[in-house]
Amino acid sequence: MRIAAVLILFVISFSSQAQQPITWTEKQLIEPADLAKTISSGKDVPLIISVGPGAVIPQSIATGMARETQNLETLRKKLEPISRKKKIVIYCGCCPFGKCPNVRPALALLKEMKFKHYYLLDLPENVKHDWIDKGYPVIQQ
């Protein structure tokens, strides 16, 4: 009986974490094709920050997975000298948005720091499916 109770609590806990609320608006989503075009043009390229496992998009900087406190602090330090009017695009791409543990803390930090123009790259599945497989530019390693 105890094992069943523990399993039920585990399932409830896991499913509540997986159903995190959306903390961005439709207007804050940037389509991959639009960002790729901007990067290719070299004009008005926003500050692009990877808040996930690593940077794959050209001109983006990696701050580490934002779910980890030390990486969120790294992000904060990188953002401190930036004008609050600068356009910023963050992305993770480790998993679908509904399950992503990294974009929400990063967006909350941008809001807390009073940035005016911050956006989330629209990667509904993951960075491989929604960016790399579409043939958009990637950092050459």
C-alpha positions as CSV (number, residue, x, y, z in Angstrom):
1,M,0.0,0.0,0.0
2,R,2.8,2.4,0.8
3,I,4.5,1.8,-2.5
4,A,1.3,2.6,-4.3
5,A,0.9,5.9,-2.4
6,V,4.5,6.9,-3.1
7,L,4.0,6.1,-6.8
8,I,0.8,8.2,-6.9
9,L,2.6,11.1,-5.3
10,F,5.5,10.8,-7.7
11,V,3.2,10.8,-10.8
12,I,1.2,13.8,-9.4
13,S,4.5,15.7,-8.7
14,F,5.9,14.9,-12.2
15,S,2.8,15.8,-14.1
16,S,2.4,19.1,-12.2
17,Q,6.0,20.1,-13.1
18,A,5.5,19.2,-16.8
19,Q,2.4,21.4,-17.0
20,Q,4.2,24.7,-16.2
21,P,2.2,27.9,-17.0
22,I,3.1,29.8,-20.1
23,T,4.9,33.0,-19.1
24,W,5.2,34.6,-22.5
25,T,2.8,36.2,-24.9
26,E,2.3,35.4,-28.6
27,K,3.9,38.8,-29.4
28,Q,7.0,37.7,-27.6
29,L,7.6,34.7,-29.8
30,I,10.1,35.1,-32.7
31,E,9.8,32.7,-35.6
32,P,13.0,30.8,-36.5
33,A,12.8,31.9,-40.1
34,D,12.7,35.5,-39.1
35,L,15.7,35.3,-36.7
36,A,17.7,33.3,-39.3
37,K,17.0,36.0,-41.9
38,T,18.0,38.8,-39.5
39,I,21.3,36.9,-38.7
40,S,22.0,36.4,-42.4
41,S,21.4,40.1,-43.2
42,G,23.6,41.3,-40.3
43,K,21.3,44.2,-39.7
44,D,19.8,44.9,-36.3
45,V,20.8,41.5,-34.9
46,P,19.4,41.3,-31.4
47,L,21.4,39.9,-28.5
48,I,20.8,36.2,-28.7
49,I,21.2,34.1,-25.6
50,S,21.1,30.3,-25.2
51,V,19.6,29.5,-21.8
52,G,19.8,25.8,-22.4
53,P,22.5,23.1,-22.9
54,G,24.6,25.1,-25.4
55,A,24.7,27.7,-28.1
56,V,24.1,26.5,-31.7
57,I,22.8,29.6,-33.3
58,P,25.4,32.0,-34.8
59,Q,26.1,35.1,-32.7
60,S,24.4,33.6,-29.7
61,I,26.1,33.3,-26.3
62,A,25.6,30.5,-23.9
63,T,24.9,31.1,-20.2
64,G,24.1,27.5,-19.3
65,M,20.8,26.0,-18.3
66,A,18.8,28.7,-16.6
67,R,17.1,26.2,-14.2
68,E,20.4,26.1,-12.3
69,T,21.0,29.0,-9.9
70,Q,24.6,29.6,-10.9
71,N,23.7,29.8,-14.6
72,L,20.9,32.2,-13.9
73,E,23.4,34.4,-12.0
74,T,25.7,34.2,-15.0
75,L,22.9,35.4,-17.2
76,R,22.1,38.2,-14.7
77,K,25.8,39.3,-14.8
78,K,25.9,39.3,-18.7
79,L,22.7,41.4,-18.7
80,E,23.6,44.0,-16.1
81,P,25.5,46.3,-18.5
82,I,23.0,45.9,-21.4
83,S,20.6,48.8,-22.2
84,R,17.1,47.9,-21.0
85,K,16.0,49.0,-24.5
86,K,18.1,46.4,-26.3
87,K,16.3,43.7,-28.2
88,I,17.0,40.3,-26.7
89,V,16.1,36.8,-27.9
90,I,16.5,33.8,-25.7
91,Y,16.2,30.2,-26.6
92,C,16.7,26.8,-25.1
93,G,15.5,24.0,-27.4
94,C,16.2,21.1,-25.1
95,C,12.6,20.0,-25.2
96,P,9.1,21.2,-26.0
97,F,8.2,24.5,-24.3
98,G,5.6,22.9,-22.1
99,K,8.3,20.9,-20.4
100,C,11.3,23.3,-20.7
101,P,12.8,24.0,-17.3
102,N,15.0,26.8,-18.6
103,V,13.0,29.4,-20.5
104,R,10.7,30.4,-17.6
105,P,13.4,31.4,-15.2
106,A,15.2,33.3,-17.9
107,L,12.1,35.2,-19.0
108,A,11.3,36.0,-15.3
109,L,14.8,37.4,-14.9
110,L,14.5,39.6,-18.0
111,K,11.2,40.9,-16.7
112,E,12.6,41.4,-13.2
113,M,15.5,43.4,-14.7
114,K,13.0,45.6,-16.5
115,F,14.1,44.8,-20.1
116,K,11.6,46.2,-22.5
117,H,12.1,44.1,-25.7
118,Y,12.8,40.5,-24.8
119,Y,11.6,37.6,-26.9
120,L,11.6,33.8,-27.0
121,L,12.6,31.9,-30.1
122,D,9.6,29.8,-31.1
123,L,11.0,26.3,-30.8
124,P,7.9,24.3,-30.0
125,E,9.6,20.9,-30.3
126,N,13.4,21.5,-29.8
127,V,16.3,23.3,-31.4
128,K,17.2,20.3,-33.6
129,H,13.7,19.9,-35.1
130,D,12.8,23.6,-35.3
131,W,16.1,25.1,-36.3
132,I,18.9,22.7,-37.3
133,D,16.7,20.4,-39.4
134,K,15.2,23.4,-41.2
135,G,18.6,24.3,-42.5
136,Y,19.0,27.6,-40.5
137,P,22.6,28.6,-39.8
138,V,24.4,26.9,-36.9
139,I,27.7,27.6,-35.2
140,Q,30.4,25.6,-36.9
141,Q,32.4,23.7,-34.3
